[in-house]
C-alpha cells in the first residue's frame, strides 16, 4: 500500500471536516443572510437582456417562481413568529419588494391583491409596535425606499391614518443612520447597479450568487438546515466514508434525535390534516423525505424511533396526492422504501408503506426520463438490502452520485447537489481504491496460506479462496479499519468450512468420516492421512493462531471454546452425512437443530469477534458455557433457511434432505412452491427479529462491532443465496469480484468499467488474475478461458480483439498465464 495515498486521504478528511462540519452554518447563513426573500425579489426584477429598452422577461426565472410559490396564507412574504405565525416588521419591505417584482412582469395578480390587503391591514400595527426601537438597521434603510418604488410601479399603497407620522420617523432614522454608517447591502446594490448601467461585473456577481443554489434559488424558504445535514450524513455513509467522520455524524444524529423526541410529543398532529388543508400543503414532499431519512439514519444507529414517525403519509388523501404527483414524489418514495428495509416484527404500518412505495416506484413512467435515478431505484427494488455487500454498494453510489438528478419535480433537493462537492468525491474515490490495494495484498497472502496448507490442491470440492475473501472484505468495509486481520480470519474459516463440508457431503465414505470426526473430538491427527489430515492440520493452525492473538490481547486462553465450536460443527456434518447415506429422515425440528450448526455461520462471526472486540463474556462462545446468544442463534437459523430455500433441488438430486424438502415430505399433497413459501414466512420473521437484535440495545451485551459482524455475515449468505446458489456457480460473481478488488473506479456512469481501448493491457491482466484465482479443477480450464473471453466481449463486444489477438490467440495467452 502506498503511504502517500493514505496521507492524501487523511488530508482530504481534515479539509472536509473543516469545510462541512466546523462550518455547518455557512450554507444556512448564505441562504438566510444573502439570499433571503428581499434579495430574491430584486434578482427577480432583472430583465433577461438589460440592454433592450423594453423588458423581455426575467433573467432569473427561478427567483420569480420562488415569489409565486412562497407567499404566506396571510398575504405576506418573509418571517413570522414560529409559534403563532405573527408576521415580523421585516415582512413589510419584503412583501413590497415581492409585489414590485410581480408587477414588473405582469404576473401574480392574485398574489398582489393578497399582499396589498396584508400591507393595508398591518402596516400601522407593525410600525407602532416597533416605533421605539426598530429591530435592525436593515429595515430602517430599505423600507422607505421600497415603499417609494412600489408607488412608482403603480401599486396602490394606502397610508392609513396614523401611519404617516410613523413613516416620517423611519425616514428620519434612516437619514441619521446613513450619515453615521456605510450601507452594506451587496445583492440589492449590485442588482440596482446592473439595471442602471448594464455593468458586466455586476451581472457576473449576481449570476454567481444565484448559481450557488444549483437550481437557482430554493423553491421554499427558509431551507431546512436539519434536512440538509441529514442528506449530508446519508451521502457520506453511502459513499463508504462514515468511519472517517464518526464523531461528527454522531453529534448530528444526537441532535436530530433530541428534536425527534420533542416533536414526537406532538404526535405529528400537524400532519393529520384534512383533505382540503393538504391540497395547499406544499411542504409534504420535503416533510416526508426528511422523516424517512430521520427514521433510517436513527434506526441504523440504534436509536429508538417509532414507525409512525414517517408512516403518517398512509392516510388515504395523502396517498392520493402522492399518486397524482409522481414526478414530485419519486425521490421521496425511493427513500420511504429504503426506510422500510429496517422493519421489525409487528410493524404493520411499515409493511403497508413498503407495499405502497414499491408499487409507486415500479409503476412510475417518469423514471425513464432520469436514467441514473432509474438505475438506483431498480437496484433498490431488485436486490434486497440484506443481500447487498456494502463495498459494492459504495461503488455504485459513487459512480452514480454526480449524475443523479436530485431536483426531481418541485421538491427542494438542491442541498443534495450542494453536498456533492469535489473534495468529497475525491475522498470517496481515493478511499475506495486504497481499500482495493489492501484487499489485493491480503488476497495474495490468503492464497499463499491456502496453497501452503494443501487446500488448493486437495483434489475435490469447491476451492473458493477468492470467493471467501471477497465476501469477507466486501461485506465489512464500513466498520472495519483499513488494516484488519479479521477479514483474513473470516476468510480462512470460510475456506476450511467449504472444503470440510464438501468432504462430508460428497467425497468420503462413512468410515472415513467417522475417523476424521473422532480425530476432531480428540483434537489429535493420529491415524489421519490424505484429505482428512490436510483439513485437520489447516484447522489446528487456524485455531492456534486465533487463540494466540486473543491471549496476547487479554491474557486469556480461549482454545477450549474455539475447539468446541469446531467439534460440534464436525458432529453436525457427521450427523447429516449419516442421514443422507442411510436414508433416515429426521423431523424438521431435529434437522434445524443440527442444520443451524452445520451451516457454520457462528464459526465465522465468533472467531472474528473474539479478536475484533473488547473481552467477550464466555457465554458468547456457545454451548460449552451454555447457550449461544439469541442474536447468534438467529443468524445460524436464517443462514440455514436461506440455503435450504435455494439448494433444495441440488440436494434432492444427491439424496440429501433439507428443511424445505422435509416440509414437502410432511405435506405430500402440497407443491414445492408451497413449501418454499412456508419457509420464506419463517425466514422473514427471523430476519426481522435478527435485525432488531443487531440494531437495538437491550437484547444482549455484545459490542456494536460484534453485532455488525453478525449482520455482515447474513449479508454474505443472503447475497450468495439471493436468486440462486452463487457459491456453487463457476462465474456468476466474477465481475463483482473484479469491481470490488481489481478494477479502479470510474468517475461517472459511462466509465464505471475502464474502457478496453484505453487500458487494454491492464484489463487483460486483471481478467487473467481473477480467472486464475477462481482456478477450478484442471478439467475446468477451458471454462475459465471462456469466462475470460466472454467478460471481454461483454464489456466491449466490438473491440475485444483490440488486444491484438485472435480469439484463439487470446485463449492460448490466458491459458499460458493461468496455468504455466
N, C-alpha and C positions, 0 to 999 in steps of 0.2 A: 504494500500500500504506500502511496506517495504521501509523505508528511506534509508537503506543500498543499495538497488537496485538503487535508484536514485543517490546516491553517487558514486556508481560504474560506472554508465552511464556518469556522469559528469567527472569522472577521465579519462575514455576512450576518451571522446570528447577532453579533454585537450591534451592527448597524441597524438591523431590523428592530431589535428591542428598543433602540434609541428612537427610531422613526415611528414605529407603530404603537409602542406601549408606553414609553415615558412621555410621549406627546399625544396621548389619545384624544386630547381636546382640540387638536389642530383643525381637524376636518369639521368638527361641530362649530368651532369658533369661526371658521371660514364661512359656514352657511349662515350662522346667526348674526355675525357682525359685518360681513362683507356682502353676502348675497342674501339679504333679507327682503321683505316684501317691498319696501320703499325703493330699494335699488333695482329690484326686478321690474317695477313699474317704469323706471327711467330707461332701462335697457329695452323694454317693450316699445318705447316711443321711437326708437331709432329706425329710420326707413332703410330698406334694402340697398338703395342707391342714393346716397346723401347728396349727390351732385345734381339729381333731377329736381326741377322746380316743383313738380307735383309728386307727392308721396306715392310710392308704388308697392306698398306692403312692408311689413316689419322685417328687419334683418334677423331678429332673434324671435322666431315664431314660438319657440318653447316658452319664452318669458310671457308672451301674450296668452298662451294656453294656460300657463300657471295661474294667471289672474282670473281667467274664466272658471278654473276648477277649484279655486280656494277661497271663495267668498263665504264668510260665516253666515249662518241662517239669519242672524240679526241684521245682516247687510254690511258688515264691516270686513276689512282685511287686517291682519296683524294679530297682536297679542291680546289675550284675555286672562282673567283670573281663572286658574285651572279648576278651582273647586266649583264655582257657580257661573262661569262664563261671562263675567262682567268685563266689558272692554276697558283697556287702559287708555290714557290720554294719547298715547302714540298711535292709536288707531285712526285718529283724525287726519294727520298728514298722510298716513299710509293709504287710507281709503280715498282721499282726494287724488293722490298720485295714480292709483289704480284706475279711477274713473277717467282721469285725463287720458291715460293710455288707451282705454276702451273707446273714448270719444274720438280720439285721433284717427282710429281705424274703423270707426262706424260699426262697431260690434258690441255685443253685450248690453243692449238697450235695457233689458230686464235687470241686469246687474247694476246698471247706473241708477235706475229708479230706486232699487233697494238701498243703494249706497247713499243717495240723496236723502232718503227717508231717515236713515240712520244719523246722518250729519245733522239734519234739522232737529231731530229728537234728542240728540245727546251732546251737541257742541257746548251749550251753555252749562250743562251739569258738569261735564268733564273739565271745562276751563275753570269753573267756580271751585270745584273740589281741589284743584291743584294750583290755585292762584297765588297762594302764599309761598309755594316752593315747587317749581316745575321739576319733574324727576330727573331730567338730563338736559344738558346744553343743546343736544341734537334737536329736540322738539322746538326749543326757543328759536333756533336758527331756521329750520325748514318750514315750520307751519305758516308763517305769514307769506312766504314766497310761493308755496304750492297753492295756497288759497287764492292768491292773485292770479296765478297761472290757470287755475280751474275756471275762474270767472272769464279770463281772456279766451278760453277754449269754448265758451258758451254754456258752461254748466250753470244752472240757475241756483246759486247758493244764496239762501235766505238767512240774513243775520238777524236773529230774533232779539227782542228787547232784552237788554242787559248784556248781550254778547259783545256789543261794540266797545264798551268800557274795558272788558276783559281782554279783548283783542288788542286794544291800544296798549295795554300793559305788556302784552307779549312782545309787541313791536319795539317798545322802549327797552325792554330787557335784551332783545336781540341786538339793538344798536350798541348798547353798553358792552355786550359780550364781544362783538366784532371789533370794538376799539381796543379790547384788552387781550384777545386771544386770536390765534390763527385758525381759520376753518380747515378742518381735515375731513373731507368727505370725497374720497378719491373717485368712487364709481360715478356718483351724480355729477361731480365736477367734470370728469372725463366725458361723460355722455353729453353734457351740455356743450362742452368744448368741441366735440366732434360734430354735433348737429349745427353748430355755428360756423365752424371753419373747415370741416372735412379733413382735418389733420389725420394722416395715416397712422402716426404713432398712437394717437388716441384710440383709433379703431383697433389696432393690434392689441392694445391693453385690454379693451373691452371684450374682444374675442377670447383672449386668454382667460379672462375671468369666467366667462360663460362656459368655456371648454373644460374648465376644472371640474365641472359637473359633466360627466361624459355624455349625458343625454340632454344637454342644455342646462336646465335647472330642474330641481325636484318637482314632481307632479304634486307634491304635498309638502306643507311647511308647518312646523319645522321638522327636520329629519329626526327619526327615532334613533338616538345615539346608542341605546341598548341593542337594537336590532342590527345596527352597523357592527357592533363588537361581536355579536353572535355569528354574523356572517363571516367575520374575520377568523374566529375560532374554528368554525366549520371548515373554512377553506384551508387553514393551516393543518388541521387534522387530516383532511382528505389528501393533502399533498405529502403526508408522511413526515411532517415536521414537528409534531406535537411534543416530542421528547426534548426538543431544543427550547421550548417555551412553557415548560410545565408550571413553573411558579406563576407566570403571567396569566396563563389560562385559568389556573385555579382561582386567582384573585377575581377575575372577571366572572366566573361561574358562581363563586360565593356571593358576589353582589347580585347577580341575576336571581339566585335562589332566594336571597333575602327579599327582593322585590316580589318574587313569585308568592312567597308566604304572605306578604302584606296584601297583595291583590287577591289571593285565594280567600281571604276573609270576606271579600265582596261577592264570592260565589259566581264571579263573571256575570253578575246580573245586568251589567250594561250591555251584554251581548245577547240577552234573552229578549230580543226586540220583536216588535210586531212586524208583519209583512210590509206595511206602509212605511214604517220607520227604516226598515232595512233597504228599501229601494233607494233611499237617499244616502245610505252609509257607504261612502267611497273608500273607507279605510279597511273594509273587510278583507281584501287580499293581503294587505300588509299585516293585519292583526293575525290572520290565520298562519301566514308564513312565519311570523315571529313565534307564535305559540307552539307550532310544530317543531321549530328549531330549539326552543327552550326545552320542550319535552325530551327530545332526542339527546341533546347535549348533556342535560342534567341527569337523565336516567343512565346514560353511558358511564357517568362518573359516580354513580351510586347514590345520588340524591333521591329522597322520597318525593315523588311527584305523581299526581293523580291523572288518570286517563282523561278526565273531564277538562283538563287544562287546555286541550286542543280539540277534543271531540264535540265541543259545543256547536260546531257547524252542522251537525247532523239533523238539526231542525228542518222540517220539510221545505219551508220557504227559503232557507239559506241554501239548501242543496239545489233548489230550483234556480236560484240566482247564479250559482256556480255553473250549473249545466248550461245556462244561457249565455255565459261569458267565458267560453273555453279558452280563448286566446289569453285573456286576462289572468286566468287561474291555472294555466298549465304548469308553470314552475312551482306554484304554491302546492298543487295537489301531488306533484312529484315529491315534495318534502313531507307532505302528510303521509304518503305511502312509506317513505323512509322511516318516519317516526313509528309506524306500526310494526316495523321489524322487531321492536323491543317490547313485544307483548308478553305479559304474564298470564297464567291461568286465571280465569274468571273475569277477564277484561273484555266483556261482550261489546262495549262501545267501540273498542279498537278493532274488533272483528268487523263490525259494520263499516267503520271508517276505512279499513283496508279494502273491503269489497267495493265500496263506492269509489275510492281513489283509483283502484286498479281498472275498473270499468271506464272511468273518466279518461284515463291515460290510454287505454287500449282502443278507445273509440274516438280519438281526437285527430281529426283530419288536419288540424293546424300544425301538427308535428312535422309534416313533410316540408314545411316552409323553413324549418330550422334543423338541418341535418345533424349538427353536432349535438344539440339537445336531444334530438330523437335517438341518437346512439346511446347517450347516457341513460335515457329512460328505458329503452329496450333492454339494456344491460340490467337495469334495476328489476325489471319485470321478469326477465328470463333466467337470471341467476340468483337464487335465494341468498340473502345476506349471510346465512350460516355457511354457505358453500363457497364463499369468496376468500381468497388469500390476499391479505391486506397489501403486501408488497406490489402485487399486480394491480390492485385497485388504485394504489397511489400512482402507478404509472399511467393508468387510464385517465385519471383526473388531471394529472399534469399535462398530458398530451392534448386533452380537450379543453383545458382551462381557459385559454385565450380565445377560443372560438365559440364558447357557449354564449348565446345571446341572452344575457341576464335581463335585459329590458324588454321582456315579452309583454306585449299589450301595454296597459296603462299603469301597471303596478310599479312601485318605486324600488326597482332593483339596481339603481345606479351605483349604490355603495358597493355592490359586489365587484363591479368593474374597477372602482377606486382601489379595492384591495388587491387587484391583480397587478401589483407593481413589479417593476423589473427585477429588483433585488430579491423579492420573494420567489419569483420564478427561477432566478439564477440559483438560489439556495436549494430549491426543490430538485433541480436537475443535478447539481453537484452532489447533494445528499444521496440521491438515488444511485448515481454512477459510482460514488465512493463505496456504497454498500455492495454494489456489484463486484467491485475489485476485491473486497473482503470475502465475498461469497465464492469467488473463483479460487482464491487461495485456500480457503477452508475445504472446498470440494476436492481439490488436489490432495490435500492432507488425508481426507477421508478415503479417497480411492487407494492411496498407498496403504492405509491401515487395512482396508478390505482385502487388498492383494496379499499383504503380509500374513494375514490370518487365514488365508486359504479360502475365503468366502466367495471370491470372484470365480475361482476355478473348481468349485465343489462338484460341478458336473450335473446339477439338476436344478429345477425350480426357477424362481424369479430372482435374478441378481439385480437388485434395484438400488445400487449405491447412489446414483444421481437422483433418482426419484425421491429417495428418502431424504437426502439433504435438501433438495428443492422444497419439499413440503415443510421441513423444519424451518428453513430460512425465510421462506415467503410468507409464513403464517405468523411471524413474531416480530416483524420489523418495527412496529410502533412502540413496543415496550421493552425490547432487549437492546442494549447498547451496541455500538459498532463491534467492539471486541467482546465476544461472549462464547465461552466454550460450551454453553448449554445447547447451542444448535448442533454441535458435533455429538454430544451425549445423546440427544434425542435421535439423531440420525443413526448412530451406532446401535441403539436399542431397536430401532425400526428394522435395520438390516438383519439383525440376529433373529428377531421375531419372524420376519418374512421367510428366511431360509429354514428356520426350525419348523415353522408351520407347514411349509411345503414338504419337508422331510416326513412329518407325521401324516400329512394328508395323502401324499402321492408316491413317495419313494420307498419307504421302509416296510418290512413285514412287521407283524405284531410282536414277534420275538425280538427283533432288533429294537423296536420302540420300547419294549419292557426293559431291555438292557440300558438304554440311554436314560429312561425315566428313573430307574433305580440309581444310576450314577449321579444324576442330578440331586436326588434326595440325600445321597451320601456326601455330595459335593466332592466327588473323587473320580478322576478319569481312568482309574484302573479298569483294565479289560476293554477299554474303548479303542476303536480304530476307525479308519475311514472317515466318512462324513460325521459320524457321532463324535469322534474325537475333535474334529475341526470345530464343530458347534460348541462343544463344552469348553474348549480352550479359549475361544473367542469370547464366550460368555464370562468365564472366570476372569479374563483380562479386563473386561469392561467393569465388572463388579468391584474388582480390586482398585481400579483407577478411581471410580466414584467414591468408594469408601475412604481411600486415602485423601482425596480432596476434601471430603467432608470433615475428616479428622483434623486436617490442617486448619480448617476454619473454626471448628467448635470443640476440638479435643474429645470427641465422642465417636465411638466405633459403631457404625450402622450396618456393618457387614451382615449380621443375622437378619435384619429387616430386608435388606436388598435380596439376599439369597431366598428368603421366604417367598417374596413376590414371584421370583422366577420358578421356584419349586411348585407353587400352586398353579402357575401358568402351564408348566410342562405336564402337570397332573391333568389339567383340563384338556390339553391336546391329546393326552393318552386316552382319556375317557371318550372324547369324540371319535377317535380312531377306532376304539373298541365298538362303539355303536355302529359305525359305518361298516366295519369289516365283519361284524356278527349279525347285522341287520336288526339289531334291537332298537326299538323306538322309545325314547324317553317321553315323559309328559312335557308339555310346554314349559311348565314352571321349572322342572328339573333341567331341561335344556337351557333355559335362560340363565339359571343359576351358574351353570358351567360355562355357557357361551359368553357371558359378560366378562369372564376372566380370560377365556381363550383369545378374545379379540385383542388383548394386550394394550389397550389404551392407558390403563392405570400405570403400566410399566413406564411408558413414555413420560407422563407428566410427573410422576413421583420421583423418578431418578433426576429429572431436570430441576424439580422444585427443591430437592434436598440441597442442591448447590446454588440455586439462584435466589434463595430466600434466607431470611434470618433463621435461627434454630427452630426446628419444627417439633411440635408435640408428637410423641411416639405413635398415638392412635392414627395419625395421618398416614402411616406406612402400612396399615391394614390389619388383617385378622390375627397376625402374630400377637397383636396387642388389643384385639377386639375387632370391631367392625371398621370398614373404611368410612371416611366422612361421606355424608349424603351426596355432596357435590361430585365426589369421585365415583360413587355408585351410579349416579345419574349419567355421568359420562360413559361409564362402562356399558350401561344398558342401551343408551341411544346409539352408540357406535355399533353395537351388535345388531340392533334392529335395522340401522341403515344398511349394513352389509347384507342382512337377510332379505331385505326388500329387493335388492338389485342382483344378488348372486344365486337366487333360488334355482334358476334354470341350469346353470353350470353345475351346481351341487347335486341337483336331481340326476343329471347325466352320469356323475361319478359315484352315485349311490350314497351321498351324504344327506343328512337331514338339516333343516334349519327352521327357524320359528315360523316363517310363512308357510312352509310345506307341512309342518306339524299341525298348524291351524286348518289347512286344507284337508289333511288326513282325518282330523276330528270332525270335519263338516263335509262329508263326501258328496252331498248334493249341491254344494256351492261351486263356484268357479274360482280360478286362481286370482282373478281381479278382486273378488270379494275378500279373499284372504289378505291381499295386498292392502286394500282399503282398511281392513281391520287393524293391521299392523301400523299403518300410517296414522290412524287416530291415536293409538297408544304413543307412537313416536312424537306426534305433535304436542301432546300433553307433557311428555317427559322433557322435551326441549324447552318448553315454556318454564317448567319448574326449574330446570337446569339453569336457564338464563337468569332467573330471579336469584338463585343461589350464587351465581357468578357476580352479579352487579350490586346486590344489596347486602348490607351488613346485617348481622344478627343470626345468620344461618350457620356460620362456622367461624373459627378463629384464624382462618388462612390469611396470609398476607395477600395483598391485591395482585402482586406479580404471579403468585401461585395460582390464583383464580383465573387470571388471564391466560396462563399456560393451559389450563383446562379448556378454556374457550377456544384457543388456537388449535388444540388437538381435535376438538369437534369440527372446527372449520376444515381441517385437513381431511378427515374421514368423510365429511359431507361433500367436499369437493370431489373426492375420488368416487363417491357413490351417488353423485347428483342425478345423472341420467343413465349412467352405465358404470361398470366397474373399471374405471380408468387405470387402476393399478395393474390390471391384468392385460391391458392393451399394449401394443407394440410402439405406437407413435402418437397416440391421441393428445398427449400433453407435451409433445416435443417442442412445439412453438412457444408454449408458456414457459418452459424451462429456458429457452433461448432468450426470451424477453426479460425474464427475471434475473438471469445471471450473465448473459453474454452480450446481447445487443444493446448498445447505448441508446439513450433516449433521443427521440426526435423532438423538434421544437414545436411541432403542430401536427394536426391530423394527417397531413399529406406526407410527413416524414417520420411517421411513427416507427417504420422499419427502414433501415438505411437503404437507400437506392443502390441496386446492384451495380448500375453503371458507374457510380461514384466510388464505391468501396468494395469492389468485387473480390479482391484478394482476401480482405479481412472477413467478408461474409463467408467465403468458401472455407476458410479455416474454422470459423465458428460452427458451421454446419458439420464439418468433419469432427470437431471436438465433441459436440453433443451426441452425434451418432456413435462415436467411439465410447462415450460414457454409457450409453444405453446398452451397447455390446452384449447381445444375447449369445446363445449357443452358436457354435461355428456354422451350423446349418441355417442360421438366420442372417448370414452376411448379406445375401442378395436383397433381402427385405430392407435391411438398413440402407443399402445403396439406393433402393427405390424411394425410401423416405427422404433421403437427402436430395435426390433429383426432384421429387415432387414438391419439396419445400421451395427449391429454387424456382421451379415453374410457377408455383402458386404466387410467389412474391413478384415475379416479373415474367409472365408467360411468353412475352415476345422476345425477351432479352436474355434468357437464361444461358444461351450459348455465347453471351458476351464474355464468359470465362475464357473463351478462345479454345474450347474443347468441344468435340462432338459429344453426343450423348454417351456413346460407347467409351470415348476417351475420358469423360468426366467420371463415369462409373469405375473405370480402371484406376483413375487417380485417387478417388475416395477409398477404394479397397486398399490401395498401396499404403495410404496414410493411416488407415484404421488398423490394419492387421499385419503389417510387415515391419 
